């Protein structure tokens, strides 16, 4: 398990830490890159949009996180509560970090945190159906398809012992 910074969520090979204003230069570069946002809204974002949405300014409604591998940022994740014991997560890795199992590792760590620390019984994701790499990663994490919404797959994860609605 990697070293754990304060406020971090540890996976086997990744750590998620709160994103802050200090991460704005990095996040602004990433979200301006068409390859990075290809399946995250599809359009590059301005520095102002990134600052408003992805550096922790929407906390506590939306919690923004950086994904680290060996203390190097490799991706971005966020979660939002949508009910008393449930919510949704989003995760995107930098293209150079894809294909190495980092996404499923970070997702498993985040889901474990949401269940054991926050008490969530249901976690949802909605990857683009045209992104087979993301869909496989969510399946590896334990998510199952529950439906579709336009071009997105609706997927959910329920920890063992959590009651289905």
N, C-alpha and C positions, 0 to 999 in steps of 0.2 A: 504494500500500500504506500502511496506517495506521502511526502511530508504534508502536514495539514496546516495551512495558514488559518489565522483566526477567522471564524465565520465561514470556514470552508466546509464543503461536502465532499468526502473522499470516496472515490471508486477504487478499483484495483490498480488502474494505470492513469486515472485522471483525477483532478480536483476541480470543483466548481467553487468560485469565490464571487462575492458581490461585485457587480460592475459599478464603477463610480465615475465621476467627472474626470479623474486622472486617466481613465482608459479611453477618453473621447478621441484623441488622435488615432489610436489603433482602430477603434470601432468605426470612426468616420471613414478611414481608408478601406476597411473591409466592406462596409455597406455601400460604398461608392463603386465597388468592383462588380461588374455585371456577372462574373462567374460566381461570386459569393451570394448574390441575391437572386440567382436564376430561379430557384424554387422558394424564395422568400419574398413574395410579392412581385418579383420579376423586373423591378426597376431600381436603378441606383438611387440612393437617398442622399440628400444634402447633409452637411455637417449639422445644421440646425435641427433637422428632423431626427438625426441620430441622437443628438444631445437631449432632445425632448423625450424621446421614447426608450432609449437603450442604455442610459447611464445611471439608472436608479431613481430618476425624478418621479416616476409613477408609483414608487413604493409607498404604502404597502399593498396597493391594489394589484400591481404587477411587480414581481421580483425579478430583476435582471442579473444575470450571472455570466462570468467568463469561464470558459472551460480551459483548464491548463493541463499540459503534459510535460512533466519534468520542469515545472515552473514557467513554461513557455505557453503563451496564449495560443490556442488552436481552434477555438470556437466560442459561440455565444448560445446561451439558453435563457429561457424565462418561464415563469409559471404564474398562473392567476387562479384564484379560487372562484368557482362558479356556483358553489353551494356550500352547505355546512361541512361536508366531509368529502368534497370532490373539487376537481379543477382540471385545467388543461396546461400542457407544457408545449413549448416549441424549442427546437434545438437545430443549430446549423453549424457545421464545421467548415473551416477554411478549406478550399479545395486541396491544398497541399497536405492536409491531415486526414483526408478521406481514405477509406479502404484499409484502415489499420485496426479496426475494432474500437476506436476511441468513442465513436457515437454511442454504440450500445453500452459501453462501460459508463460513460457519463450519464446516460439515460437511466441505467439501473441504479446508479448512486442517487440520482435525483428522485426517482420513484421511491426508493427505500426511505429517503429523508422525508418525503411527503407523507408516507404511510406511518413511519415510526415516530417522527417528531411532530408532524402536524395532524396526524390522525385521519388522513384521507383514505377512503375505501375505494375510490374510483378516480383514475387518471385518464384523460383523453388526449389524443393528438389528431391532427388532420393533415397528413402529408399530401402533396400533389400526387395523383395516381400516375402521372407521367415521370415520377422520380423513383424508379425501381430500387435504387441504392438505399434511399430513405425508408421505403416500405420494408425492405429486407431487414434493415437495422432495427426498426420498430418491432418487427416479428421476433427478431433475436432477443429483444428485451422482454418479450412476453405479451405484447399487445396483440389484439385480435381485431379483425375488421368487423364493424357493426353496421356499416352502411356507406352511402356516398352523399356528398353535397356538392353539386356541380362537378368540378374537376378534382375535388379532394376526396380522399378516403377518410371515413370516420373510423377511428380505432380506439379501443379502450383497454386498460389494464386494471384488473381487480386483484389485489393481494389475496393470497390464500386465506380463506376464512371470512373474507368480506362478503356480505350478502348482496346478491344481484337484485336489481329493482324489478 
